[in-house]
């Protein structure tokens, strides 16, 4: 019961034993973000997406007023 009360006090006081991410966690997060950006870049610059964007813009510009 004492351990639970200590945990409640820690949470209520806003202090915790985990101060933040370590260097290895930052590195893994950076690698994951770069990998996601590379995949997103490949998808956006693909011929299929470019054709779809061109078609959508063409339809928007040819709309009757």
C-alpha positions as CSV (number, residue, x, y, z in Angstrom):
1,X,0.0,0.0,0.0
2,X,2.9,2.3,0.7
3,X,4.3,1.9,-2.8
4,X,1.0,2.9,-4.3
5,X,0.8,6.0,-2.1
6,X,4.3,7.0,-3.1
7,X,3.4,6.6,-6.8
8,X,0.3,8.7,-6.3
9,X,2.3,11.4,-4.6
10,X,4.9,11.4,-7.4
11,X,2.2,11.7,-10.1
12,X,0.4,14.5,-8.2
13,X,3.7,16.4,-7.7
14,X,4.5,16.2,-11.4
15,X,7.8,14.3,-10.9
16,X,8.6,11.1,-12.4
17,X,11.6,8.9,-12.6
18,X,11.7,9.1,-16.4
19,X,13.2,12.4,-17.4
20,X,12.9,12.0,-21.1
21,X,14.3,10.1,-24.1
22,X,17.8,8.8,-24.1
23,X,20.2,9.3,-26.9
24,X,19.5,5.9,-28.5
25,X,15.7,6.7,-28.5
26,X,16.4,10.0,-30.2
27,X,18.5,8.2,-32.8
28,X,15.8,5.6,-33.5
29,X,13.2,8.3,-33.7
30,X,15.4,10.3,-36.2
31,X,16.0,7.2,-38.3
32,X,12.3,6.3,-38.4
33,X,11.3,9.9,-39.3
34,X,13.9,9.9,-42.2
35,X,12.7,6.6,-43.4
36,X,9.1,7.8,-43.4
37,X,10.1,11.0,-45.2
38,X,11.9,8.9,-47.9
39,X,8.9,6.7,-48.5
40,X,6.6,9.7,-48.6
41,X,8.8,11.4,-51.1
42,X,8.9,8.4,-53.4
43,X,5.1,8.1,-53.2
44,X,4.5,11.8,-54.0
45,X,7.0,11.9,-56.9
46,X,5.7,8.7,-58.5
47,X,4.1,8.8,-61.9
48,X,0.7,7.6,-60.6
49,X,0.4,10.4,-58.1
50,X,1.7,13.0,-60.5
51,X,-0.9,11.9,-63.1
52,X,-3.7,12.0,-60.4
53,X,-2.7,15.5,-59.3
54,X,-2.5,16.7,-62.9
55,X,-6.0,15.2,-63.6
56,X,-7.5,16.8,-60.5
57,X,-6.0,20.2,-61.3
58,X,-7.1,19.9,-64.9
59,X,-10.6,19.1,-63.9
60,X,-10.7,22.1,-61.5
61,X,-9.4,24.5,-64.1
62,X,-11.9,23.3,-66.8
63,X,-14.9,23.6,-64.5
64,X,-17.7,25.8,-66.0
65,X,-18.5,29.0,-64.1
